[in-house]
Amino acid sequence: MLFNCLAVGCGGFIGSVLRYLAGSVVPHDAFPWHTLAINVLGSFVLALVSGLVLRGAPLDERLSLLLRVGLCGGFTTMSTFSLEAVQLASSTSALAAVGYVVLTGALCIGASALGYVL
């Protein structure tokens, strides 16, 4: 159990740092494109790795935990997405907020489906 927790923690560290760096590269403007891109990419990677594991790919359990729970969990961000949706609704427009929520949901599910199939 301790080594599983260490694997998740290491993956979370890497994922969080990558999220920070990715958020620094994508420009920030009125619409939160950076969070959208991060969550779509994370959804794709999580589904890709999960699909490989479910199909019997020879992936060590700890490496799987590091990648799926740690890395993808630390990289993607539901809390930032939720806050940005609320901020869009209160500062920009309700329509922009609804568009953000629908676009994020559709693209993340689509990316997950593509990752799982691959």
C-alpha positions in Angstrom: 0.0 0.0 0.0 2.8 2.4 0.8 4.5 1.9 -2.6 1.1 2.4 -4.3 0.7 5.7 -2.4 4.2 6.8 -3.4 3.5 6.0 -7.0 0.3 8.0 -7.0 2.1 10.9 -5.2 5.0 10.9 -7.7 2.5 10.9 -10.6 0.5 13.7 -8.9 3.6 15.8 -8.5 4.6 15.3 -12.2 1.0 15.9 -13.4 0.6 19.1 -11.3 3.9 20.5 -12.5 2.9 19.7 -16.1 -0.5 21.3 -15.6 1.2 24.5 -14.3 3.6 24.6 -17.2 0.9 23.9 -19.8 -1.2 26.6 -18.2 1.7 29.0 -18.7 2.1 28.2 -22.4 -1.5 28.6 -23.5 -2.5 32.3 -23.5 -5.1 33.4 -20.9 -7.9 35.6 -22.2 -11.5 36.0 -21.5 -12.2 32.4 -22.3 -10.4 29.7 -20.4 -8.8 27.9 -23.4 -5.9 26.7 -21.2 -8.1 24.7 -18.8 -10.1 23.3 -21.7 -7.0 22.1 -23.5 -5.5 20.6 -20.3 -8.7 18.7 -19.5 -9.2 17.4 -23.0 -5.6 16.2 -23.2 -5.8 14.6 -19.7 -9.1 12.8 -20.7 -7.4 11.4 -23.8 -4.3 10.1 -21.9 -6.4 8.7 -19.0 -8.6 6.7 -21.4 -5.7 5.6 -23.6 -3.8 4.2 -20.6 -7.0 2.7 -19.1 -7.9 1.1 -22.4 -4.4 -0.5 -22.6 -4.7 -1.8 -19.1 -8.1 -3.2 -19.6 -7.0 -4.9 -22.8 -4.2 -6.7 -20.9 -1.2 -4.5 -21.8 1.8 -5.6 -19.6 1.7 -2.5 -17.4 2.9 -2.8 -13.8 0.2 -2.0 -11.3 2.2 0.8 -9.8 3.0 2.4 -13.1 -0.7 2.2 -14.0 -1.5 4.0 -10.7 1.2 6.6 -11.3 -0.1 7.4 -14.8 -3.9 7.1 -14.3 -4.5 8.3 -10.7 -1.4 10.4 -10.1 -0.4 12.0 -13.4 -3.8 12.4 -15.0 -5.4 13.3 -11.7 -2.8 15.9 -11.0 -2.8 17.2 -14.6 -6.6 17.6 -15.1 -8.7 20.0 -13.0 -12.4 19.8 -12.3 -12.2 22.5 -9.6 -10.6 25.1 -11.9 -13.1 24.3 -14.6 -16.0 24.8 -12.2 -14.6 28.1 -10.9 -14.0 29.4 -14.4 -17.5 28.5 -15.5 -18.9 30.4 -12.5 -16.6 33.4 -13.2 -17.7 33.4 -16.9 -21.3 33.4 -15.9 -20.8 36.3 -13.5 -18.4 38.5 -15.4 -18.8 37.7 -19.1 -22.1 36.1 -19.9 -24.2 33.1 -19.0 -24.0 32.1 -22.7 -20.2 31.9 -22.6 -20.4 29.9 -19.4 -22.9 27.4 -20.9 -20.8 27.2 -24.0 -17.7 26.5 -21.9 -19.4 23.7 -20.0 -20.9 22.1 -23.1 -17.7 22.4 -25.1 -15.6 20.9 -22.2 -18.0 18.0 -21.7 -18.2 17.2 -25.4 -14.5 17.5 -26.1 -13.4 15.6 -23.0 -15.9 12.7 -23.7 -14.8 12.7 -27.3 -11.1 12.6 -26.3 -11.8 9.8 -23.9 -13.6 7.8 -26.5 -10.7 8.3 -29.0 -8.1 7.4 -26.4 -10.0 4.3 -25.3 -10.4 3.1 -28.9 -6.7 3.7 -29.7 
